[in-house]
Amino acid sequence: MAEPLLPDETWDEIKPLLPPHPPQPTGGRPFADDRDCLRAILFIARTGMAYNALPADVFGVSGVTAWRRLRDWTAAGVWPEMHRRALNGLGRLGAIDQSKVVVDSQSVRAVFGGRTPARTP
């Protein structure tokens, strides 16, 4: 049997981090289910599929809806908090090996840069 994209335990951890939907005093279409949107975002991230190619009948949301929800959650700061909680949980389990880390140039600033020995051809 295939592993679910978003198990219930993971959803229960993520759900409180998501911002509430704004009120719709004039009516309109109800908001798509957050869990369906997150499942679609996870599927797109795993497969590299284009958002507009997402099969809406399988996920219950269109690719555009998933993309808009990703945009809104990014603006609300959901992803850094989710990452922090995941790392804390893994740390409590002793599942993080800090002897293997990666530092790249985007993480550590080179304030003054290095010396250029000669002009680059």
DSSP file (Angstrom, degrees, kcal/mol; ACC not computed):
  #  RESIDUE AA STRUCTURE BP1 BP2  ACC     N-H-->O    O-->H-N    N-H-->O    O-->H-N    TCO  KAPPA ALPHA  PHI   PSI    X-CA   Y-CA   Z-CA
    1    1 A M              0   0    0      0, 0.0     2,-0.1     0, 0.0     0, 0.0   0.000 360.0 360.0 360.0 141.1    0.0    0.0    0.0
    2    2 A A        -     0   0    0      1,-0.1     3,-0.0     0, 0.0     0, 0.0  -0.372 360.0-110.9 -72.2 146.7    1.3    3.5   -0.9
    3    3 A E        -     0   0    0      1,-0.1    -1,-0.1    -2,-0.1     2,-0.0  -0.597  38.3-112.1 -75.0 134.7    2.4    5.8    1.9
    4    4 A P        -     0   0    0      0, 0.0    -1,-0.1     0, 0.0     0, 0.0  -0.363  14.1-131.8 -68.4 148.3    0.0    8.8    2.3
    5    5 A L  S    S+     0   0    0      1,-0.3    -2,-0.0    -3,-0.0     0, 0.0   0.858  99.3  22.6 -65.8 -35.3    1.3   12.2    1.3
    6    6 A L  S    S-     0   0    0      4,-0.0    -1,-0.3     3,-0.0    33,-0.1  -0.770  81.2-155.4-138.4  89.0    0.1   13.8    4.5
    7    7 A P     >  -     0   0    0      0, 0.0     4,-2.4     0, 0.0     5,-0.2  -0.192  30.0-110.7 -62.1 158.0   -0.5   11.4    7.5
    8    8 A D  H  > S+     0   0    0      1,-0.2     4,-2.5     2,-0.2     5,-0.2   0.867 116.9  54.6 -58.6 -39.5   -3.0   12.4   10.2
    9    9 A E  H  > S+     0   0    0      1,-0.2     4,-1.1     2,-0.2    -1,-0.2   0.905 110.5  45.9 -63.8 -40.9   -0.2   12.9   12.8
   10   10 A T  H  > S+     0   0    0      2,-0.2     4,-1.9     1,-0.2     3,-0.4   0.915 112.1  51.1 -67.5 -42.5    1.7   15.3   10.5
   11   11 A W  H  X S+     0   0    0     -4,-2.4     4,-2.9     1,-0.2    -2,-0.2   0.897 105.8  55.6 -61.6 -40.4   -1.6   17.1    9.7
   12   12 A D  H  < S+     0   0    0     -4,-2.5    -1,-0.2     1,-0.2    -2,-0.2   0.813 110.3  46.6 -63.3 -29.8   -2.4   17.5   13.4
   13   13 A E  H  < S+     0   0    0     -4,-1.1    -1,-0.2    -3,-0.4     4,-0.2   0.848 118.2  40.8 -76.9 -35.8    1.0   19.2   13.9
   14   14 A I  H >X S+     0   0    0     -4,-1.9     3,-1.9     1,-0.2     4,-0.7   0.840  96.7  75.6 -84.0 -35.3    0.7   21.5   10.9
   15   15 A K  G >< S+     0   0    0     -4,-2.9     3,-1.1     1,-0.3    -1,-0.2   0.836  91.9  53.4 -52.0 -43.5   -3.0   22.6   11.2
   16   16 A P  G 34 S+     0   0    0      0, 0.0    -1,-0.3     0, 0.0    -2,-0.1   0.724 103.5  59.8 -67.3 -16.6   -2.5   25.0   14.1
   17   17 A L  G <4 S+     0   0    0     -3,-1.9    -2,-0.2    -4,-0.2    -3,-0.1   0.702  84.0  96.1 -80.8 -19.4    0.2   26.8   12.1
   18   18 A L  S << S-     0   0    0     -3,-1.1    55,-0.0    -4,-0.7    16,-0.0  -0.510  79.5-117.9 -78.1 136.3   -2.0   27.8    9.2
   19   19 A P        -     0   0    0      0, 0.0    -1,-0.1     0, 0.0    -2,-0.1  -0.359  33.2-103.9 -69.9 151.2   -3.6   31.2    9.3
   20   20 A P        -     0   0    0      0, 0.0     0, 0.0     0, 0.0     0, 0.0  -0.364  38.7-103.1 -70.8 155.4   -7.4   31.5    9.4
   21   21 A H        -     0   0    0      1,-0.1     3,-0.1    -2,-0.1    10,-0.0  -0.528  39.4-106.4 -76.3 144.8   -9.3   32.4    6.3
   22   22 A P        -     0   0    0      0, 0.0    -1,-0.1     0, 0.0     0, 0.0  -0.364  43.3 -95.3 -68.0 152.4  -10.5   35.9    6.0
   23   23 A P        -     0   0    0      0, 0.0     3,-0.1     0, 0.0     0, 0.0  -0.308  25.8-147.7 -66.1 152.4  -14.3   36.4    6.5
   24   24 A Q    >   +     0   0    0      1,-0.1     3,-1.6    -3,-0.1    -3,-0.0  -0.715  24.1 169.0-120.3  78.6  -16.4   36.6    3.4
   25   25 A P  T 3  S+     0   0    0      0, 0.0    -1,-0.1     0, 0.0     3,-0.1   0.774  78.7  48.6 -65.4 -24.6  -19.3   39.0    4.3
   26   26 A T  T 3  S-     0   0    0      1,-0.4     2,-0.3    -3,-0.1    -2,-0.0   0.326 110.6-122.7 -97.9   9.6  -20.5   39.2    0.7
   27   27 A G    <   +     0   0    0     -3,-1.6    -1,-0.4     1,-0.0     2,-0.2  -0.653  45.6 154.3  91.0-144.9  -20.5   35.5    0.1
   28   28 A G        -     0   0    0     -2,-0.3    -4,-0.1    -3,-0.1    -1,-0.0  -0.430  57.2 -31.3 104.2 177.4  -18.6   33.9   -2.7
   29   29 A R  S    S-     0   0    0     -2,-0.2     3,-0.1     1,-0.1    -2,-0.0  -0.460  71.0-110.5 -69.5 137.4  -17.1   30.5   -3.2
   30   30 A P        -     0   0    0      0, 0.0    -1,-0.1     0, 0.0     2,-0.0  -0.319  41.4 -92.1 -67.0 154.1  -16.0   28.8    0.0
   31   31 A F        -     0   0    0      1,-0.1     3,-0.1    -2,-0.0     2,-0.0  -0.336  43.7-106.3 -66.5 145.6  -12.3   28.4    0.6
   32   32 A A        -     0   0    0      1,-0.1     2,-0.1    -3,-0.1    -1,-0.1  -0.341  48.4 -83.7 -67.8 154.8  -10.7   25.1   -0.5
   33   33 A D     >  -     0   0    0     27,-0.2     4,-2.0     1,-0.1     5,-0.1  -0.397  31.8-140.9 -64.0 131.2   -9.8   22.6    2.2
   34   34 A D  H  > S+     0   0    0      1,-0.2     4,-2.6     2,-0.2     5,-0.2   0.873 100.7  53.7 -62.0 -38.8   -6.4   23.4    3.7
   35   35 A R  H  > S+     0   0    0      1,-0.2     4,-2.5     2,-0.2    -1,-0.2   0.910 108.0  49.4 -65.7 -41.2   -5.4   19.7    3.9
   36   36 A D  H  > S+     0   0    0      2,-0.2     4,-2.2     1,-0.2    -1,-0.2   0.906 111.5  50.3 -62.5 -40.6   -6.2   19.2    0.2
   37   37 A C  H  X S+     0   0    0     -4,-2.0     4,-2.4     2,-0.2    -2,-0.2   0.920 111.2  47.6 -63.8 -43.4   -4.1   22.2   -0.7
   38   38 A L  H  X S+     0   0    0     -4,-2.6     4,-2.6     2,-0.2     5,-0.2   0.898 110.0  52.5 -66.5 -39.4   -1.1   21.0    1.4
   39   39 A R  H  X S+     0   0    0     -4,-2.5     4,-2.3     1,-0.2    -1,-0.2   0.914 111.0  48.1 -60.1 -41.9   -1.4   17.5   -0.1
   40   40 A A  H  X S+     0   0    0     -4,-2.2     4,-2.4     2,-0.2    -2,-0.2   0.909 111.1  50.0 -65.6 -42.0   -1.2   19.1   -3.6
   41   41 A I  H  X S+     0   0    0     -4,-2.4     4,-2.4     1,-0.2    -2,-0.2   0.913 111.7  48.4 -62.7 -43.1    1.7   21.3   -2.6
   42   42 A L  H  X S+     0   0    0     -4,-2.6     4,-2.3     2,-0.2    -1,-0.2   0.901 111.1  50.6 -63.9 -41.0    3.6   18.3   -1.3
   43   43 A F  H  X S+     0   0    0     -4,-2.3     4,-2.3     2,-0.2     6,-0.3   0.925 111.7  47.1 -63.0 -44.3    2.8   16.3   -4.4
   44   44 A I  H  X S+     0   0    0     -4,-2.4     4,-2.4     1,-0.2     5,-0.4   0.895 112.1  50.6 -65.0 -39.9    4.1   19.1   -6.7
   45   45 A A  H  < S+     0   0    0     -4,-2.4    -1,-0.2    -5,-0.2    -2,-0.2   0.888 114.0  44.7 -65.5 -38.4    7.2   19.4   -4.5
   46   46 A R  H  < S+     0   0    0     -4,-2.3    -2,-0.2    -5,-0.2    -1,-0.2   0.866 123.9  32.4 -73.5 -36.3    8.0   15.7   -4.7
   47   47 A T  H  < S-     0   0    0     -4,-2.3    -2,-0.2    -5,-0.2    -3,-0.2   0.718  94.3-129.9 -96.9 -22.5    7.3   15.2   -8.4
   48   48 A G     <  +     0   0    0     -4,-2.4    -3,-0.1    -5,-0.3    -4,-0.1   0.637  51.1 159.6  79.3  13.5    8.4   18.6   -9.9
   49   49 A M        -     0   0    0     -5,-0.4    -1,-0.2    -6,-0.3     2,-0.2  -0.329  46.7-104.5 -67.8 150.0    5.1   18.8  -11.7
   50   50 A A    >   -     0   0    0      1,-0.1     3,-1.4    -3,-0.1     4,-0.3  -0.496  25.1-124.1 -71.8 145.6    3.9   22.2  -12.9
   51   51 A Y  G >  S+     0   0    0      1,-0.3     3,-1.4     2,-0.2    12,-0.2   0.886 111.0  54.8 -59.9 -39.1    1.1   23.7  -10.9
   52   52 A N  G 3  S+     0   0    0      1,-0.3    -1,-0.3    11,-0.2    11,-0.1   0.592 103.3  57.6 -74.5  -6.7   -1.2   24.0  -13.9
   53   53 A A  G <  S+     0   0    0     -3,-1.4    -1,-0.3    10,-0.1    -2,-0.2   0.417  75.9 122.5 -97.7   0.1   -0.7   20.3  -14.6
   54   54 A L  S <  S-     0   0    0     -3,-1.4     2,-0.9    -4,-0.3     9,-0.4  -0.429  70.1-121.5 -64.2 128.8   -2.0   19.2  -11.2
   55   55 A P    >>  -     0   0    0      0, 0.0     4,-1.6     0, 0.0     3,-1.1  -0.616  24.2-165.7 -75.0 106.5   -5.1   16.8  -11.7
   56   56 A A  H 3> S+     0   0    0     -2,-0.9     4,-2.4     1,-0.3     5,-0.2   0.802  83.6  60.7 -64.7 -30.7   -7.8   18.7   -9.7
   57   57 A D  H 34 S+     0   0    0      1,-0.2    -1,-0.3     2,-0.2     5,-0.1   0.762 107.4  46.0 -70.8 -22.2  -10.1   15.7   -9.7
   58   58 A V  H <4 S+     0   0    0     -3,-1.1    -2,-0.2     3,-0.1    -1,-0.2   0.878 124.3  29.6 -83.3 -41.1   -7.4   13.7   -7.7
   59   59 A F  H  < S-     0   0    0     -4,-1.6    -2,-0.2     2,-0.3   -19,-0.2   0.606  97.5-125.7 -98.9 -14.2   -6.5   16.3   -5.2
   60   60 A G  S  < S+     0   0    0     -4,-2.4     2,-0.3    -5,-0.2   -27,-0.2   0.442  84.7  74.0  83.4  -2.1   -9.8   18.2   -4.9
   61   61 A V  S    S-     0   0    0     -6,-0.2    -2,-0.3   -25,-0.2    -1,-0.2  -0.968  80.8-115.2-137.9 154.6   -8.1   21.6   -5.6
   62   62 A S     >  -     0   0    0     -2,-0.3     4,-2.2     1,-0.1     5,-0.2  -0.426  30.3-111.1 -82.8 165.1   -6.7   23.1   -8.8
   63   63 A G  H  > S+     0   0    0     -9,-0.4     4,-2.5     1,-0.2   -11,-0.2   0.862 119.0  54.6 -63.0 -36.1   -3.0   23.9   -9.3
   64   64 A V  H  > S+     0   0    0      2,-0.2     4,-2.6     1,-0.2    -1,-0.2   0.904 107.6  49.5 -65.6 -40.6   -3.8   27.6   -9.1
   65   65 A T  H  > S+     0   0    0      2,-0.2     4,-2.3     1,-0.2    -2,-0.2   0.918 111.4  49.0 -63.5 -43.3   -5.5   27.2   -5.8
   66   66 A A  H  X S+     0   0    0     -4,-2.2     4,-2.3     1,-0.2    -2,-0.2   0.914 111.7  49.5 -62.1 -42.4   -2.6   25.2   -4.4
   67   67 A W  H  X S+     0   0    0     -4,-2.5     4,-2.4     2,-0.2    -2,-0.2   0.915 110.7  49.4 -63.7 -43.3   -0.1   27.9   -5.7
   68   68 A R  H  X S+     0   0    0     -4,-2.6     4,-2.6     2,-0.2    -1,-0.2   0.899 111.1  49.6 -63.5 -39.7   -2.2   30.7   -4.1
   69   69 A R  H  X S+     0   0    0     -4,-2.3     4,-2.8     2,-0.2     5,-0.2   0.903 109.8  51.5 -65.6 -40.4   -2.3   28.9   -0.8
   70   70 A L  H  X S+     0   0    0     -4,-2.3     4,-2.1     2,-0.2    -2,-0.2   0.918 111.3  48.6 -59.6 -44.1    1.5   28.3   -1.0
   71   71 A R  H  X S+     0   0    0     -4,-2.4     4,-2.1     2,-0.2    -2,-0.2   0.920 113.4  46.2 -61.4 -45.9    1.9   32.0   -1.6
   72   72 A D  H  X S+     0   0    0     -4,-2.6     4,-1.6     1,-0.2    -2,-0.2   0.908 113.5  47.8 -66.9 -42.1   -0.3   33.0    1.3
   73   73 A W  H  <>S+     0   0    0     -4,-2.8     5,-2.4     2,-0.2     4,-0.4   0.846 110.3  53.1 -68.8 -32.9    1.3   30.6    3.7
   74   74 A T  H ><5S+     0   0    0     -4,-2.1     3,-1.2    -5,-0.2    -2,-0.2   0.926 109.3  48.4 -65.8 -44.1    4.7   31.8    2.7
   75   75 A A  H 3<5S+     0   0    0     -4,-2.1    -2,-0.2     1,-0.2    -1,-0.2   0.820 109.5  53.9 -64.3 -30.5    3.7   35.4    3.4
   76   76 A A  T 3<5S-     0   0    0     -4,-1.6    -1,-0.2    -5,-0.2    -2,-0.2   0.518 114.8-116.9 -82.7  -5.2    2.3   34.3    6.8
   77   77 A G  T <>5 +     0   0    0     -3,-1.2     4,-1.0    -4,-0.4    -3,-0.2   0.782  67.5 140.8  78.0  27.4    5.6   32.6    7.8
   78   78 A V  H  >< +     0   0    0     -5,-2.4     4,-2.3     1,-0.2     5,-0.2   0.906  62.8  56.6 -68.8 -42.0    4.3   29.1    8.0
   79   79 A W  H  > S+     0   0    0     -6,-0.4     4,-2.5     1,-0.2     5,-0.2   0.899 104.4  48.3 -66.5 -45.1    7.3   27.3    6.5
   80   80 A P  H  > S+     0   0    0      0, 0.0     4,-2.4     0, 0.0    -1,-0.2   0.901 114.4  47.8 -61.7 -37.4   10.0   28.5    8.8
   81   81 A E  H  X S+     0   0    0     -4,-1.0     4,-2.4     2,-0.2    -2,-0.2   0.903 111.6  49.9 -67.8 -40.2    7.9   27.7   11.9
   82   82 A M  H  X S+     0   0    0     -4,-2.3     4,-2.2     2,-0.2    -1,-0.2   0.908 111.6  49.2 -63.3 -41.4    7.1   24.2   10.4
   83   83 A H  H  X S+     0   0    0     -4,-2.5     4,-2.5     2,-0.2    -2,-0.2   0.908 110.0  51.0 -64.3 -42.8   10.8   23.7    9.8
   84   84 A R  H  X S+     0   0    0     -4,-2.4     4,-2.4     1,-0.2    -2,-0.2   0.918 111.2  47.8 -61.5 -44.0   11.7   24.7   13.3
   85   85 A R  H  X S+     0   0    0     -4,-2.4     4,-2.4     2,-0.2    -1,-0.2   0.886 110.8  51.3 -66.1 -38.2    9.1   22.3   14.8
   86   86 A A  H  X S+     0   0    0     -4,-2.2     4,-2.4     2,-0.2    -2,-0.2   0.928 111.6  47.0 -64.7 -43.9   10.4   19.5   12.6
   87   87 A L  H  X S+     0   0    0     -4,-2.5     4,-2.5     2,-0.2    -2,-0.2   0.904 111.6  51.0 -64.8 -40.5   14.0   20.0   13.7
   88   88 A N  H  X S+     0   0    0     -4,-2.4     4,-2.3     2,-0.2    -1,-0.2   0.915 111.0  48.7 -62.4 -42.2   13.0   20.2   17.4
   89   89 A G  H  X S+     0   0    0     -4,-2.4     4,-1.3     2,-0.2    -2,-0.2   0.911 112.8  46.9 -64.0 -42.5   11.0   17.0   17.1
   90   90 A L  H  X>S+     0   0    0     -4,-2.4     5,-2.8     1,-0.2     4,-0.5   0.869 110.7  53.6 -66.8 -35.7   14.0   15.2   15.4
   91   91 A G  H ><5S+     0   0    0     -4,-2.5     3,-1.0     1,-0.2    -2,-0.2   0.904 105.7  52.3 -65.0 -41.2   16.3   16.6   18.0
   92   92 A R  H 3<5S+     0   0    0     -4,-2.3    -1,-0.2     1,-0.3    -2,-0.2   0.835 110.8  48.6 -62.5 -31.9   14.2   15.2   20.8
   93   93 A L  H 3<5S-     0   0    0     -4,-1.3    -1,-0.3    -5,-0.2    -2,-0.2   0.540 112.9-120.7 -83.6  -7.3   14.4   11.8   19.1
   94   94 A G  T <<5S+     0   0    0     -3,-1.0    -3,-0.2    -4,-0.5    -2,-0.1   0.788  73.7 130.9  72.7  27.3   18.1   12.1   18.7
   95   95 A A      < +     0   0    0     -5,-2.8     2,-0.5    -6,-0.1    -4,-0.2   0.300  41.6  91.3 -97.5   8.9   17.8   11.8   15.0
   96   96 A I        -     0   0    0     -6,-0.4     2,-0.8    -5,-0.2     3,-0.0  -0.923  57.0-162.0-109.3 124.5   20.0   14.8   14.0
   97   97 A D    >   -     0   0    0     -2,-0.5     3,-1.3     3,-0.1    -2,-0.0  -0.883   4.6-173.4-105.0 102.8   23.7   14.1   13.4
   98   98 A Q  T 3  S+     0   0    0     -2,-0.8     3,-0.1     1,-0.3    -1,-0.1   0.468  74.0  79.3 -79.2   0.1   25.4   17.5   13.7
   99   99 A S  T 3  S+     0   0    0      1,-0.2     2,-0.6    -3,-0.0    -1,-0.3   0.639  91.5  57.9 -77.8 -12.2   28.7   16.1   12.6
  100  100 A K  S <  S+     0   0    0     -3,-1.3     2,-0.3     2,-0.0    -1,-0.2  -0.865  74.1 141.6-120.2  96.4   27.4   16.2    9.0
  101  101 A V        -     0   0    0     -2,-0.6     2,-0.4    -3,-0.1    -3,-0.0  -0.890  37.2-141.4-131.3 162.8   26.4   19.8    8.1
  102  102 A V        -     0   0    0     -2,-0.3     2,-0.5     2,-0.0    -2,-0.0  -0.988  11.2-173.1-127.1 134.0   26.6   21.9    5.0
  103  103 A V        -     0   0    0     -2,-0.4     2,-0.2     4,-0.0    -2,-0.0  -0.995  12.0-176.0-123.3 126.6   27.4   25.6    4.9
  104  104 A D    >>  -     0   0    0     -2,-0.5     3,-1.5     1,-0.0     4,-1.5  -0.695  41.9 -97.1-118.1 175.8   27.1   27.4    1.6
  105  105 A S  T 34 S+     0   0    0      1,-0.3     5,-0.2    -2,-0.2    -1,-0.0   0.712 119.8  58.4 -67.3 -20.1   27.9   30.9    0.4
  106  106 A Q  T 34 S+     0   0    0      1,-0.2    -1,-0.3     3,-0.1     3,-0.1   0.681 108.2  46.5 -81.8 -16.2   24.3   32.0    0.8
  107  107 A S  T <4 S+     0   0    0     -3,-1.5     2,-0.5     1,-0.2    -2,-0.2   0.776 114.1  45.6 -93.3 -30.4   24.3   31.1    4.4
  108  108 A V  S  < S-     0   0    0     -4,-1.5    -1,-0.2     2,-0.0     2,-0.1  -0.958  84.2-135.5-119.6 116.7   27.6   32.7    5.5
  109  109 A R        -     0   0    0     -2,-0.5     2,-0.8    -3,-0.1     3,-0.1  -0.435   2.9-150.1 -71.7 140.2   28.2   36.2    4.2
  110  110 A A        -     0   0    0     -5,-0.2     3,-0.2     1,-0.2     4,-0.1  -0.854  20.0-171.6-104.1  90.8   31.6   37.1    2.8
  111  111 A V  S    S+     0   0    0     -2,-0.8    -1,-0.2     1,-0.3    -2,-0.0   0.891  80.0  17.5 -57.5 -49.0   31.4   40.7    3.9
  112  112 A F  S    S-     0   0    0      1,-0.2    -1,-0.3    -3,-0.1    -2,-0.0   0.420 101.1-139.8-105.7   1.3   34.5   42.0    2.1
  113  113 A G        -     0   0    0     -3,-0.2    -1,-0.2     2,-0.0     2,-0.2  -0.138  32.1 -64.9  69.8-171.4   35.0   39.1   -0.4
  114  114 A G        -     0   0    0     -4,-0.1     2,-0.2     1,-0.1    -4,-0.0  -0.615  54.5 -86.6-108.6 171.4   38.4   37.7   -1.2
  115  115 A R        -     0   0    0     -2,-0.2     3,-0.1     1,-0.0    -1,-0.1  -0.556  33.8-136.7 -76.4 142.1   41.4   39.2   -3.0
  116  116 A T        -     0   0    0     -2,-0.2     3,-0.1     1,-0.2    -1,-0.0  -0.899  11.7-161.2 -97.5 114.0   41.3   38.9   -6.8
  117  117 A P        -     0   0    0      0, 0.0     2,-0.3     0, 0.0    -1,-0.2   0.855  69.0  -9.8 -67.9 -33.8   44.9   37.9   -7.8
  118  118 A A  S    S-     0   0    0     -3,-0.1     2,-0.2     0, 0.0     0, 0.0  -0.965  88.4 -72.7-155.4 167.8   44.5   39.0  -11.4
  119  119 A R        -     0   0    0     -2,-0.3     0, 0.0     1,-0.1     0, 0.0  -0.448  50.8-118.1 -67.4 136.5   41.9   40.2  -13.8
  120  120 A T              0   0    0     -2,-0.2    -1,-0.1     1,-0.1    -4,-0.0  -0.628 360.0 360.0 -76.9 126.7   39.6   37.4  -14.9
  121  121 A P              0   0    0      0, 0.0    -1,-0.1     0, 0.0    -2,-0.1   0.532 360.0 360.0 -68.3 360.0   39.9   36.9  -18.7
